[in-house]
Amino acid sequence: MILLVDIGNSRIKWAQLRGNRPAEFDSITRGKTGIKRDISRVWKDLKDINRVVVANVGGDRIGDQLTECTQNYWQVTPEFLTARANSYGIHNAYETPEHLGIDRWLGLIAVRQRYRNFRKNGAICIVDCGTAITVDLLAADGNHLGGLIIPGITSMSQILSDHTNGIGIISESEKKGDTLLANTTDTAVTGGALYAAASFIDRVSSDAASEIKGEFKRVITGGDALRILPLLLDKYDHLPNLVLWGLAQVARNTRTKVTHESEDTSDHCEDKSAHSTETVEA
């Protein structure tokens, strides 16, 4: 069985590759100093893992800890992916391709596979709302046109907490509610961060659409996507676990090469653009 692992800055997500699809999605909050104890608790019952394919933006130390765990549990050395210059029909915009975050690269792979019918006619804007908010643009011909990065909602709040007197760490109970204006400092900070994120996404999306001058698909993913989505002016497809879907595509493809299996994409999801604000799988 192939285990797909997405190590982010805040969470670790995983799924098993069943057939051509990721299945049995799960996740945990990532410890600041290490992951071995948490992983041992949640992975202790996983059996028959013979391959582990990983997207890691958590740094080398976390990668080393993951390697120690998989070798101890299943005698498997994980495969850590990096972005490439040209692969899966995508041309990387970065001058040094491997410097593009692997999470962003796998997101490009996942949306190109999902929207294989739409891509003949239009570009795709991918917004990932996590510890950082990233925006990437993929042209219809597979050219990655580049992207932007800003701090995520929690990161923006943390910056104020770290550098401003009178603003503390924002707890879950203090996060902004449904009203526009806040009546406490803490909720004013989180509300400001939320609207800053939404305004940034709206402006970049609008400017990119004007520059492309054609059909334009928008997708959103990441842990804060559902908080930001109601504030956005345009319609977005919400695609949770986008990185794991990209990992599945890479793992499936490399497995096919090794075993000389013929490629079969018949069971991948079709374009569901008519339901653009629904939560759908990649």
N, C-alpha and C positions, 0 to 999 in steps of 0.2 A: 504494500500500500504506500502511496506517495502522500507525504504530509506537506502542505503548503503553509508557510509561516510569513506573516507580515509584522515586522518589528518597527513600530513607530516611535515617536518621541514620548508619547503618553501611554500607549496601549500595545499589547501584543495580540494579534488576531491569527487564527489558524483555521484550516479546513482540510479535509481529505479529498484527494482527487478520485472521484468515482466515475468511471467511464471517461467522459471528456469534460466533466463539470466538477467544480468544487462543491462539497457537501459537508453537512454537520459543522456549520460555522460556530465558532466560539471565540471568546476574548477575555483578557484580564487587564487590569490597570498595571502598568509597568512600574516596578520599584525603581527608585532613584539611584540606588547603589548596586543593585543586582537583580537577577531574574531567576536564579537557580531554585530557590526555595519555592517561589510561586509556580514555576513550571513543573517541579516535581509533584506538587499537589494536584495540578489539573491534568497532567499527562500520564499519571501513573497507570491508568487503565487502558492506554492506547497500545494496541498489539499489532504485530506483523508489519511494522513500518520498515520499509527497505530503502526509502529514499526521502530526503528532506530538502525542499527547494525554498530558498529564503530571500525575502526583500528586507534589508536591514538598513535603516537610517539612524539607528541608535548608537552607532560607534563600534570600534573594534573590541572594546572590553566586553560589551554585551554580546557581540558575535562570538568571542572566545568562550563565554559562559554557555551560550547555546550549543556550541560545538562539544564542550565537555559533557553536557546533558545528553545529547543525541548519541554520542559515542558510548556513554555509560548505559543508556536505556536499550539501544537497538544495534550498537556497533556500526553506526552510520555516521559518516562525515557529511555535514550539510553542504549544499551547493549555494554559495552566496552570489546572487546575480548583480551585474552592473549594466548600466545603459550602454548601448552600442551605437555606432554611427549609422548603420543601415540594417534593418531587420524587420521582419513581419510587415513589410510594405511601408515602413516609416523611415524617413530621413531625419536624423537628429539635427536640430538647429545649432547645438552647442559646438564651438570650435574644438573643445576637448570633450568628446561625447560622454565619457565616463563620469564627468563632473555633473551631468544632469542627474538629479535625485532618482534613485531606482524606483521609488514610489510613483513619481511623475511619468517615468518611462513606461512602467507597467500599466498605468492608467491610459496612456496613449494606445498601447497594444490592445487593451480591453475594449475601448470604445471603437477602435477601427474594426475589430472583429464583430462587435455587436451591431454597428451601423454599416455593415458591408453593402447594403442596398442604398442607403442615403449618401454614402461617401462619393457616389458617382456624380452628385450634383452640388454638394455643399460642404462647408467647413464645420468643424465641431469645436466648441469652447468647453474646456474641462475646468471646473472649479472644485478644489479640494479644501475643505474647511476643517482643519485640525489644529495642532499646536501652531503651525503656520498656515496661512491661506495662500494657496498657489492657484494661478490661472495659466493654462496652456492652451494654445490654439493649434489645431491640426487641420491643414488644408485638405481639400477633396482628393488631391493627388498623393497624399501621404506625407507631404512635407510638414514637419513640425516647425511652426513659425516663431517659436520662442514662448516666453511666458514672464510672469511677474510673481514676486513673493512679498507678503507682508506678515506681521505677527497675527496670530489668530486671536479670537476673542479673549481667551484666558491669558494669553501672553501679553496682550495690550494692558489688561487689568493688572497683571503682575508687574509690568514696567512701572506703572504709577505707584503701586504698593511699595516697590523697592526704592523709588526715588522721590516720593512725596510724603511729607508729614501728614498724619491724620487719616491716611488711607491704609487700611489693613488688608489681609488676605480675604478674598471674597469666598464665603461658604456657599454651598448649594442653596441653603435656605434664604440667602440674601440676593440671589440672582434676580434680575429684573422680571417683573410680571407682565401683564397684558397692557398696562397703561403706557402712554407715550413718555410722559415725564415722571421722573423718580422723586421720592420724598425722603431719601436717605443718601448719604455720600456714596456708600458702597453700591447701591443699586443704580445710582447715577453713573458711576464708573462702568458697570457692566452694560447698562443701556447705551452709553456713549460708544463703547467698544462694538456693540452689536450693530448700531447704526453706521458706525464708521466702516465696518466690514461690508455691510449691505451696499453702502454708497460707493465704495471702491469697486465692488463686483459689478454694480449697475453701470458705472462710468466706463470701466474697461470693456465690458460686454458691448456697450453702445458704440464706443469708438472702434472696436475691432470689427463689428458688423458693418460700419460705414466704410472701413478700409477694405473689407473683403468684397463688398458690393455683390452679394449673392445670397443663396440660401444659407441658413445659419442654425445649427443645432446647439443647444446648451444643455450640459449635464452638470450635476452637482453631487459631491460625495463627501465623506469625512464625518467625524463625530459631532460637529456643530452644524451640519447641513440643515437639519430640521429646525434649528433655532433661527437660522438666517433665511431660509427659503420663503417664509410668509412675507418677508419684507422686500423681496426682490420684485422689480417691475416686470421682468420678462418671465416666460414659462421655461421651466427646467425639468428634465427627467432626473429624478433622484435615484442614483445607482449606488446603494451601499456595498461595501466590500469590493470596491473596484480593483484594488491592488491584488486581492486574492484571485479575482477573475483573470487578471493579467498573468499572475503566476501559473494559473491552471493552463493558460494558452501556451506558455513557454515550456512547462513541464510536459504537457501532452505532446508538443512538437518534438522535443528532444527525446522523449520516449519513443516516438514514432521512428525517428532516425536510427535509434539504437536497434529496434526490433524489426525495422523494415516494414512496419505496418502502413497501409494506405491511409491517407488523410481523409477524415470524414467530418464535415462540419454541419451535417444535416440536422443535428439536434441542438445547435446553438440558437439563442433567442433571436427573434426577428425584430426589426425596427417597430417600436410602438409609439411613434411620435404623436399619434392622436390622443394619447393619455400622458401628456407631457409633464403633469405635476404629480403623477402617481409614483409611489415607490416601487421600483421594478428591479429585477436582477439584471446584471450586466450582460 
